Amino acid sequence: MKTSLPEVITYAEHAADIIAKAATLISADQKFALITSLAIEGGAAREVGSLALVEQSGQMTGYLSNGCIDRDIQLHAQAALQSGDKTLIRYGDGSRFVDLKLPCGGALDVLIDPMPDRDAILAAHQKFGARQPVTLTFQAEVEGTPITRHFTYAPRFRLCLAGRGAIFRAVAQAGHATGFDVCLLSPEVDDLDAVGHLAHLPPTHLTARDQPGGLDYLDEYSAFLTLFHDHDWEPALLKAALQTKAPFIGSLGSRRTHAQRCEALRALGVAEGDLARLRGPIGLVPSLRDASFIAVSALAEIVAAFPSAILQTDAA
């Protein structure tokens, strides 16, 4: 039976996006094939352990390449959904598909599972919702030899911004576009109205400089930035953030401003060990004056601190 190939690919990045889509399809009692990159040799567009899924219609959520093999994966996934057979396909060096080349070189082993463990997917969806890491197990057979792969995925990284004005808005927009779960705090209602729709949690309107509000949603997968030019809003916010597990805490401003900021925090009783966690001035490129460029520079520093959403891979 010939399958039709739609044009639709949703380029979702994070494992949580794929699992959320899978959970929705399970709730609707819809079939899908779960796609996983089991092994990579040489260069590749995505990391080993990257996920995607293909529905019966051929629509794909996620991707495993930069367009060179995803259309072929769609076709193989549709065929697997018809046959019910799990399929392991090798692309690139050593592949039987000599007409499909990987421009980056090397090879990619792709597992297509038309009957994935639905209970495991639903449990993973709940864990991601609770901001817990998720470990998934994948099994296949290569030339009669069974292989098992375990991949552990971090929940989506969270970006909490406290500030006002053009830079606050630009970082919120860039962070959302980059795929962070954005949280917003500001004393300016106009700023919250402008970018509040990008927030993953209800935005917080700051009304007092000494009352930062709860920051208990900051965890080990979170970054916190203060983006004020009037820095008297910062001390209470930073003190509260430094009491959380957030691994990235940073502030806008010059080196002199950062030194003054640290002195203000010492006066509030913040220990030197906690002060050492505070980054400032934020951004990989110094002395920028454009809000959009400042946003890109700050996010680049955060991305460097959170290099991968796939925490661990194990072979058994």
Protein Blocks (a to p, Z undefined) as FASTA:
>chain_A
ZZdddfbdcddfblklmmmmmmmmmmnopacdddddfbdehjdfbdehiacdddfkopag
djfbehjmmmmmmmmmmmmmmnopacdddehehiablmbccfkgpjddddddfbbcfklm
mmmmmmmmnopacdddddddeehiacddddddddddddddddedjklmmmmmmmmmnopa
cddddfblklmmmmmmmpmbdcdddfbfklnbjaklpcfkbccddddfblmlmmmmmmmm
mmmmbfbdcdeddfklmmmmmmmmmmnopafklmmmpgcdedjbghiabfklmmmmmmmm
mmmmmmbfbfbdcdZZ
